[in-house]
Amino acid sequence: MEKVRSYNWNAKDYASNSAAQRQWADELIDKLQLQGAEHVLDIGCGDGSVTAEIARRLPQGQVTGIDSSAAMIALANERHPPSAHPRLAWQEMDARELPFHEQFDLIFSNAALHWIKDHRPVVAGIARGLRPGGRLLLQMGGRGNAAGILAVADRLLAAAPWQEYFVDFAFPYGFLGVDDYTTLLQDQQLKINRIELLTKDMVHADIAAFTAWIRTTWLPYTQRVPPSLQQRFIEQLVHAYLTTEPIDSAGRVHVAMVRLEVDAAKPGARPRP
């Protein structure tokens, strides 16, 4: 199994600066076409707000949110305690080590799985965890995602004074394509409904919001730099990006993104929830 670097997430900071991820999650939830009694697994649940929204649409169902970050799970428990939300459950868990066996009607994930490079154990665990006839709906960063800002970051990392902190740096994301996921699903005998790359315009209300996005989600980059220099690093990255992609007439910052959306099912008859 690949070795994954551990990042120190600031869960509350991320929750306050993830509007685009939440918007895309809401769009994805609508595609679930929930009937109201399904058992659902949310992989990479983060602060739990999306998981709670799924549970709100399941008056007779059950939703389990998992995340590899203890800080995220703690915040989810704090904001949506199972004692007050009996249809919700939270577990700290690595998506590559799913222990479930034919437990879920639906497995969902938004803006999380691109943090893993090798998706083979993830898809194998999803296949095991689905009931016959169950469905998976995943969206993650796909091939070509954030290419513009990543190119800017690459130039910054190669220049002084930052290059010394990135000598052994390896690209941290698994931005896969349609062909990659076609093979992964076929290897697990999952029926493909749809796999596609979607272009998205991530819009930040202003430079401060864009800076907060860098601070809260670019941990593979910022946490390579000593804490005393992190703010300076972020400011230089923001400035360099805005030099190539200036703010629009309303003061907003745009980042071109590509999302991989995967819709598939486990063969068999799906029991009525």
C-alpha positions in Angstrom: 0.0 0.0 0.0 1.2 3.5 -0.8 2.6 5.6 2.0 0.4 8.7 2.5 1.8 11.7 4.2 -0.2 12.9 7.2 -1.5 16.4 7.1 -2.6 18.6 10.1 -6.0 19.7 9.0 -7.6 22.8 10.6 -11.1 21.4 10.4 -13.0 24.6 11.4 -10.9 26.7 9.0 -11.6 24.3 6.2 -15.3 24.2 6.9 -15.4 28.0 6.7 -13.6 28.2 3.4 -15.0 25.3 1.3 -18.0 26.9 -0.4 -17.2 25.6 -3.9 -16.7 22.0 -2.6 -20.1 22.3 -0.8 -21.8 23.6 -3.9 -20.5 20.7 -6.0 -21.5 18.3 -3.3 -25.1 19.5 -3.3 -25.2 19.1 -7.1 -23.9 15.5 -6.7 -26.4 14.7 -3.9 -29.2 15.6 -6.3 -27.9 12.9 -8.7 -28.3 10.3 -6.0 -32.1 10.2 -6.5 -32.6 9.1 -2.9 -35.8 7.2 -2.1 -35.7 7.9 1.7 -34.6 4.6 3.3 -31.2 3.8 1.9 -28.1 3.0 3.9 -25.3 5.3 2.6 -21.6 5.6 3.1 -19.9 9.0 2.6 -16.2 8.6 2.0 -14.2 11.6 3.0 -17.0 13.3 4.9 -14.9 16.2 6.2 -16.8 18.3 8.7 -19.9 16.3 8.2 -22.1 19.0 6.6 -22.6 17.1 3.4 -23.2 13.8 5.2 -25.8 15.5 7.4 -27.6 16.9 4.3 -27.8 13.3 2.9 -29.2 12.1 6.2 -31.8 14.9 6.1 -33.1 13.4 2.8 -33.4 9.9 4.3 -36.2 9.9 6.9 -35.9 6.1 7.2 -32.3 5.7 6.1 -28.9 5.6 7.7 -25.6 7.5 6.7 -22.1 6.7 7.9 -19.4 9.3 7.3 -15.8 8.3 7.3 -12.6 10.4 7.1 -8.9 9.8 7.7 -8.6 13.0 9.6 -9.3 12.8 13.3 -9.8 16.6 13.4 -12.5 16.3 10.8 -14.3 13.5 12.5 -14.2 15.3 15.8 -15.8 18.4 14.2 -18.4 16.2 12.5 -19.3 14.7 15.9 -19.4 18.1 17.5 -21.7 19.7 14.9 -23.8 16.6 14.2 -23.7 14.4 17.3 -25.3 11.0 16.7 -27.2 11.5 20.0 -29.2 14.3 18.3 -29.0 12.7 14.8 -29.7 9.0 15.2 -29.5 8.4 11.4 -25.8 9.6 11.4 -22.6 7.8 12.4 -19.0 8.9 12.2 -15.8 6.8 12.0 -12.2 7.8 11.5 -11.1 5.5 8.7 -8.7 5.2 5.7 -10.6 4.9 2.5 -8.1 2.2 1.3 -9.1 0.0 4.2 -12.9 -0.2 4.1 -14.0 -3.1 6.3 -17.6 -3.3 5.1 -19.3 -6.2 3.5 -22.6 -5.7 1.5 -23.7 -3.1 4.0 -24.6 -0.1 1.8 -27.2 0.7 -0.9 -25.2 3.8 -2.0 -21.5 4.8 -1.6 -20.9 8.5 -2.1 -17.7 10.6 -2.2 -17.1 14.3 -3.1 -13.8 16.2 -3.3 -11.9 13.5 -1.3 -10.5 10.6 -3.3 -7.9 12.6 -5.3 -5.9 12.7 -2.0 -5.1 9.0 -2.8 -2.9 8.0 -5.7 -3.6 4.3 -5.9 -7.4 3.8 -6.1 -7.3 0.0 -6.5 -7.9 -0.7 -2.8 -10.5 2.0 -2.6 -12.6 0.6 -5.4 -12.1 -3.0 -4.1 -13.5 -1.9 -0.7 -16.4 -0.1 -2.3 -17.3 -3.2 -4.3 -17.2 -5.3 -1.1 -19.2 -2.7 0.8 -22.1 -2.4 -1.7 -25.1 -4.6 -1.5 -26.1 -6.4 -4.8 -27.7 -3.8 -7.0 -26.1 -1.0 -4.9 -24.7 2.1 -6.6 -21.6 4.3 -6.2 -21.4 8.0 -7.1 -18.0 9.6 -6.8 -16.6 13.0 -7.7 -13.0 14.0 -7.3 -10.2 16.0 -8.9 -9.6 14.5 -12.3 -6.9 14.5 -15.0 -5.9 18.1 -15.7 -7.4 19.5 -12.5 -6.1 22.9 -11.3 -3.4 22.8 -14.1 -3.0 26.6 -14.2 -2.4 27.1 -10.5 -0.3 24.0 -10.2 2.0 25.3 -13.0 2.4 28.5 -11.0 3.2 26.5 -7.9 5.8 24.4 -9.7 7.7 27.6 -10.7 7.6 28.9 -7.2 8.9 25.6 -5.7 11.9 25.7 -8.1 12.9 29.2 -7.0 14.7 30.5 -3.9 14.0 30.5 -1.0 11.5 27.7 -1.4 13.4 25.1 -3.4 15.3 23.7 -0.3 12.0 22.6 1.2 10.8 20.7 -1.8 13.9 18.7 -2.8 12.2 15.3 -2.5 8.7 16.6 -3.2 6.4 14.3 -5.1 3.1 15.3 -6.7 0.6 14.4 -3.9 -2.7 13.9 -5.8 -4.3 11.1 -7.8 -5.9 13.0 -10.6 -7.2 10.1 -12.7 -9.0 9.9 -16.0 -11.9 8.1 -17.6 -9.7 5.2 -18.8 -8.2 4.8 -15.4 -11.5 4.4 -13.7 -12.9 2.2 -16.4 -10.2 -0.3 -15.7 -10.6 0.0 -11.9 -14.4 -0.7 -12.1 -14.1 -3.5 -14.6 -11.5 -5.2 -12.4 -14.1 -5.4 -9.6 -16.9 -6.5 -12.0 -18.8 -3.3 -11.4 -21.3 -2.1 -14.0 -20.4 1.3 -15.4 -23.3 3.8 -15.8 -21.2 6.9 -16.6 -17.7 8.1 -16.2 -16.8 11.6 -17.4 -14.4 14.6 -16.8 -16.3 17.8 -16.1 -14.8 21.3 -16.3 -15.6 23.5 -13.4 -15.0 27.2 -12.7 -14.0 27.5 -9.0 -15.0 31.1 -8.1 -13.6 32.8 -5.0 -15.5 35.9 -3.9 -12.3 37.9 -3.5 -8.5 37.6 -2.9 -9.0 36.9 0.8 -11.3 33.9 0.0 -8.8 32.6 -2.6 -6.0 33.0 0.0 -8.1 31.1 2.6 -8.6 28.2 0.0 -4.8 28.0 -0.4 -4.3 28.1 3.4 -6.9 25.4 4.2 -6.5 22.9 1.4 -3.0 23.2 0.0 -1.4 21.3 2.9 0.9 19.1 0.8 2.7 22.4 -0.2 2.3 24.7 2.8 3.2 22.1 5.4 6.6 21.5 3.7 7.5 25.1 4.7 8.5 26.0 8.3 5.5 27.5 10.1 7.2 30.9 10.4 7.4 31.1 6.6 4.0 29.6 5.6 2.1 32.9 5.4 4.9 34.4 3.2 4.8 31.3 0.9 1.0 31.6 0.6 1.2 35.3 -0.2 3.8 34.7 -2.9 1.7 31.9 -4.5 -1.4 34.0 -4.5 0.5 36.9 -6.1 2.1 34.7 -8.7 -1.3 33.2 -9.7 -3.0 36.6 -9.9 -0.3 37.8 -12.2 -1.3 35.1 -14.7 -5.0 35.0 -13.9 -6.1 38.5 -12.7 -9.3 39.1 -10.7 -12.4 39.7 -12.8 -14.4 43.0 -12.8 -16.2 42.0 -9.6 -13.0 41.3 -7.8 -13.4 37.5 -7.9 -10.7 35.0 -8.5 -11.3 32.1 -10.9 -9.5 28.7 -10.9 -10.1 26.3 -13.7 -10.8 22.8 -12.3 -11.5 19.4 -13.8 -13.7 16.9 -11.8 -13.9 13.2 -12.5 -17.4 11.9 -11.9 -18.0 8.2 -11.6 -21.4 6.5 -11.5 -21.5 2.7 -11.4 -23.4 -0.2 -9.8 -22.8 -3.7 -8.3 -24.5 -6.3 -10.3 -27.6 -8.0 -8.8 -31.1 -7.1 -7.8 -31.3 -4.1 -5.5 -33.7 -4.7 -2.7 -36.3 -2.1 -2.1 -35.2 0.2 0.8 
